[in-house]
Amino acid sequence: MREIPVADAVRERVRTAMRAADRAAFLPASVRHLAPVDRPIGIGWEATNSQPSTVARMLELLDAGPGQRVLDVGAGSGWTTAILAELGAETVGVELVPALVEFANANLAAHGSPARVRQATPRILGLPDEGPWDRILVSADFGRMPDALVAQLADGGRMVAPIAGAMTVVDLIVGEPRVRADGGRYAFVPLIG
């Protein structure tokens, strides 16, 4: 499986945004020393802060930017939410675990980010009443296509999500989803919805 091509300018915008949102500031104090390591780090409540190389690839594929409304599903510690805001997108995170919502919002406030993480409603994926979204980033694996999230995309919108271990890009074009898988395999915590 080949990698989906990404423009160099998109890669550079993502790198710049990631440098502006220091990973260590979004980790529990006990594991902050692990921030430079390119691996997932447990943040409690069976959640992880994804490895930087994976986050970078997901954000390159998402290609979010100014003027776009972005939903960050499975926001965890708020790190990806902060990076998306650094890219200029109007970003809202959603997280199921109340303690992580609190942790993420404290991290975002300390970072000075305008983005916030909201409490997810059990058994409802995303924020359907607040869509449509120009971009949706999913940081947990649902195991199959999360149709409820695809339904929240604006026409011309894009979702990036790990689906059954494959990084998947879904573009909504004239109401029809176009699905592509990026090269490589990925392991994520399960998306509960």
Secondary structure, DSSP 8 states (H G I E B T S, - for coil): -------HHHHHHHHHHHHHS-GGGGS-GGGGGGTTSSS-EEEETTEEE--HHHHHHHHHHH---TT-EEEEET-TTSHHHHHHHHTT-EEEEEES-HHHHHHHHHHHHHHT-S-EEEE--TT--S-GGG--EEEEEE-SB-SS--HHHHTTEEEEEEEEEEETTEEEEEEEETTEEEEEE-SS-----B---
